[in-house]
Amino acid sequence: MIVFELICTKHHRFEGWFASPEDFDGQKQRGLLSCPNCGDVGIEKLLTAKIRKMESPSAPAVPSKEKSVPVAAPSQVTLNEFIDHVLKNSEDVGTQFAAEARRIHREETPARSIRGIASREETEELLEEGVPVMPLPIPPQGDWH
């Protein structure tokens, strides 16, 4: 499973989950992709960067050894089901997300699933510090179902 950040010609950004890069290409060629905001079929992948955990400034980058969380294929779980799962199984810490994620990572507070709001800069800093976070663009509650 691979997740691409996508963009339409009207500059709406969203994520798409695919079995492989070739799966994305095939769906695009067959006209199966469209923007969830406006329906535009002019979809492109945005450039992404791999973020690796550094052991020390002089050591080579090595992949993080964080445990992976099994995620069902998109055909098995709808976006609404996924959002419901996240909301039911995590604590909303609001704008304190970055601070609380650090406290959990440093074992200063009990480990638990949290969600909240963090800026792009805060998210990048957390990842650089080795704090396992995953940005999730959950739409406003009125748009869930």
C-alpha positions as a LaTeX table, in Angstrom:
\begin{tabular}{lrrr}
\hline
Residue & $x$ (\AA) & $y$ (\AA) & $z$ (\AA) \\
\hline
Met1 & 0.00 & 0.00 & 0.00 \\
Ile2 & 1.31 & 3.44 & $-0.92$ \\
Val3 & $-0.16$ & 6.86 & $-0.18$ \\
Phe4 & 0.38 & 9.73 & $-2.60$ \\
Glu5 & $-0.38$ & 13.37 & $-2.01$ \\
Leu6 & $-2.37$ & 14.44 & $-5.05$ \\
Ile7 & $-3.45$ & 17.74 & $-6.55$ \\
Cys8 & $-6.01$ & 18.68 & $-9.19$ \\
Thr9 & $-5.69$ & 21.46 & $-11.77$ \\
Lys10 & $-7.73$ & 23.73 & $-9.45$ \\
His11 & $-5.07$ & 23.23 & $-6.73$ \\
His12 & $-7.15$ & 21.11 & $-4.34$ \\
Arg13 & $-4.82$ & 18.80 & $-2.43$ \\
Phe14 & $-5.82$ & 15.36 & $-1.18$ \\
Glu15 & $-4.42$ & 11.88 & $-0.54$ \\
Gly16 & $-4.90$ & 8.75 & $-2.60$ \\
Trp17 & $-4.11$ & 5.19 & $-1.50$ \\
Phe18 & $-2.87$ & 2.76 & $-4.15$ \\
Ala19 & $-1.56$ & $-0.79$ & $-4.33$ \\
Ser20 & 1.55 & 0.45 & $-6.18$ \\
Pro21 & 2.83 & 3.39 & $-8.24$ \\
Glu22 & 1.71 & 1.47 & $-11.32$ \\
Asp23 & $-1.80$ & 1.23 & $-9.87$ \\
Phe24 & $-1.92$ & 5.04 & $-9.68$ \\
Asp25 & $-0.71$ & 5.33 & $-13.29$ \\
Gly26 & $-3.27$ & 2.78 & $-14.50$ \\
Gln27 & $-6.17$ & 4.44 & $-12.72$ \\
Lys28 & $-5.13$ & 7.83 & $-14.05$ \\
Gln29 & $-4.86$ & 6.53 & $-17.63$ \\
Arg30 & $-8.31$ & 4.94 & $-17.38$ \\
Gly31 & $-9.83$ & 8.21 & $-16.07$ \\
Leu32 & $-10.76$ & 6.68 & $-12.71$ \\
Leu33 & $-9.27$ & 9.46 & $-10.56$ \\
Ser34 & $-11.09$ & 12.65 & $-9.71$ \\
Cys35 & $-10.80$ & 15.41 & $-7.13$ \\
Pro36 & $-13.10$ & 14.80 & $-4.13$ \\
Asn37 & $-13.62$ & 18.58 & $-3.83$ \\
Cys38 & $-14.54$ & 19.55 & $-7.39$ \\
Gly39 & $-14.61$ & 16.38 & $-9.51$ \\
Asp40 & $-11.70$ & 17.51 & $-11.73$ \\
Val41 & $-9.97$ & 14.57 & $-13.44$ \\
Gly42 & $-6.67$ & 16.43 & $-14.03$ \\
Ile43 & $-4.89$ & 14.73 & $-11.13$ \\
Glu44 & $-1.11$ & 14.79 & $-10.55$ \\
Lys45 & 1.14 & 13.41 & $-7.80$ \\
Leu46 & 2.97 & 15.94 & $-5.67$ \\
Leu47 & 6.60 & 15.41 & $-4.81$ \\
Thr48 & 7.17 & 13.83 & $-1.41$ \\
Ala49 & 10.25 & 13.30 & 0.68 \\
Lys50 & 11.26 & 10.25 & 2.65 \\
Ile51 & 12.02 & 11.22 & 6.21 \\
Arg52 & 14.53 & 9.04 & 7.97 \\
Lys53 & 15.61 & 8.90 & 11.57 \\
Met54 & 19.21 & 10.00 & 12.13 \\
Glu55 & 21.20 & 8.19 & 14.82 \\
Ser56 & 23.74 & 11.03 & 15.02 \\
Pro57 & 24.83 & 13.89 & 12.75 \\
Ser58 & 27.77 & 11.83 & 11.45 \\
Ala59 & 25.91 & 8.52 & 11.08 \\
Pro60 & 24.15 & 7.56 & 7.86 \\
Ala61 & 20.36 & 7.78 & 7.79 \\
Val62 & 18.61 & 4.58 & 8.76 \\
Pro63 & 14.92 & 3.77 & 8.44 \\
Ser64 & 12.89 & 4.19 & 11.62 \\
Lys65 & 12.27 & 0.97 & 13.52 \\
Glu66 & 8.82 & 2.06 & 14.72 \\
Lys67 & 6.20 & $-0.66$ & 14.72 \\
Ser68 & 3.96 & $-0.50$ & 11.70 \\
Val69 & 0.23 & $-0.37$ & 12.17 \\
Pro70 & $-1.74$ & $-2.67$ & 9.90 \\
Val71 & $-4.09$ & $-0.71$ & 7.68 \\
Ala72 & $-6.77$ & $-2.32$ & 5.55 \\
Ala73 & $-6.76$ & $-1.70$ & 1.83 \\
Pro74 & $-8.95$ & 1.25 & 0.77 \\
Ser75 & $-11.42$ & $-1.13$ & $-0.84$ \\
Gln76 & $-12.00$ & $-2.76$ & 2.57 \\
Val77 & $-12.52$ & 0.40 & 4.64 \\
Thr78 & $-14.38$ & 3.50 & 3.55 \\
Leu79 & $-13.06$ & 6.95 & 4.41 \\
Asn80 & $-16.04$ & 7.44 & 6.73 \\
Glu81 & $-15.27$ & 4.19 & 8.57 \\
Phe82 & $-11.61$ & 5.19 & 8.90 \\
Ile83 & $-12.50$ & 8.63 & 10.27 \\
Asp84 & $-14.99$ & 7.09 & 12.71 \\
His85 & $-12.30$ & 4.65 & 13.92 \\
Val86 & $-9.76$ & 7.44 & 14.48 \\
Leu87 & $-12.29$ & 9.61 & 16.31 \\
Lys88 & $-13.54$ & 6.77 & 18.54 \\
Asn89 & $-10.07$ & 5.46 & 19.39 \\
Ser90 & $-8.07$ & 8.62 & 20.04 \\
Glu91 & $-8.09$ & 11.54 & 22.41 \\
Asp92 & $-8.48$ & 15.05 & 20.97 \\
Val93 & $-5.75$ & 17.25 & 22.47 \\
Gly94 & $-6.45$ & 20.17 & 20.14 \\
Thr95 & $-3.71$ & 22.71 & 19.64 \\
Gln96 & $-1.58$ & 21.00 & 22.30 \\
Phe97 & $-0.89$ & 18.10 & 19.91 \\
Ala98 & 2.84 & 18.73 & 19.39 \\
Ala99 & 3.55 & 19.21 & 23.10 \\
Glu100 & 1.51 & 16.16 & 24.12 \\
Ala101 & 3.08 & 13.98 & 21.39 \\
Arg102 & 6.52 & 14.92 & 22.74 \\
Arg103 & 5.49 & 14.09 & 26.33 \\
Ile104 & 4.21 & 10.68 & 25.21 \\
His105 & 7.37 & 10.04 & 23.17 \\
Arg106 & 9.57 & 10.95 & 26.15 \\
Glu107 & 7.40 & 8.72 & 28.39 \\
Glu108 & 6.52 & 11.70 & 30.58 \\
Thr109 & 2.81 & 10.82 & 30.28 \\
Pro110 & 0.97 & 7.55 & 29.57 \\
Ala111 & 1.11 & 6.30 & 25.98 \\
Arg112 & $-2.18$ & 6.61 & 24.11 \\
Ser113 & $-3.54$ & 7.49 & 20.70 \\
Ile114 & $-4.04$ & 11.22 & 20.32 \\
Arg115 & $-5.18$ & 13.57 & 17.60 \\
Gly116 & $-5.12$ & 17.32 & 17.32 \\
Ile117 & $-3.88$ & 20.27 & 15.37 \\
Ala118 & $-0.26$ & 20.90 & 14.41 \\
Ser119 & 1.27 & 23.22 & 11.85 \\
Arg120 & 3.41 & 21.84 & 9.04 \\
Glu121 & 6.49 & 23.17 & 10.87 \\
Glu122 & 5.48 & 21.47 & 14.14 \\
Thr123 & 4.86 & 18.19 & 12.30 \\
Glu124 & 8.25 & 18.35 & 10.56 \\
Glu125 & 9.97 & 19.09 & 13.89 \\
Leu126 & 8.23 & 16.13 & 15.55 \\
Leu127 & 9.32 & 13.80 & 12.75 \\
Glu128 & 12.91 & 15.11 & 12.91 \\
Glu129 & 12.89 & 14.37 & 16.67 \\
Gly130 & 11.78 & 10.80 & 15.97 \\
Val131 & 8.25 & 11.29 & 17.31 \\
Pro132 & 5.98 & 9.00 & 15.27 \\
Val133 & 3.16 & 11.16 & 13.90 \\
Met134 & 0.97 & 10.89 & 10.85 \\
Pro135 & $-0.83$ & 13.89 & 9.40 \\
Leu136 & $-4.46$ & 13.04 & 8.67 \\
Pro137 & $-6.55$ & 15.58 & 6.79 \\
Ile138 & $-9.86$ & 14.75 & 8.45 \\
Pro139 & $-12.60$ & 16.91 & 6.93 \\
Pro140 & $-14.95$ & 19.01 & 9.07 \\
Gln141 & $-17.55$ & 16.92 & 10.92 \\
Gly142 & $-20.39$ & 18.08 & 8.67 \\
Asp143 & $-18.62$ & 16.57 & 5.65 \\
Trp144 & $-18.10$ & 13.07 & 7.10 \\
His145 & $-21.21$ & 11.34 & 5.81 \\
\hline
\end{tabular}
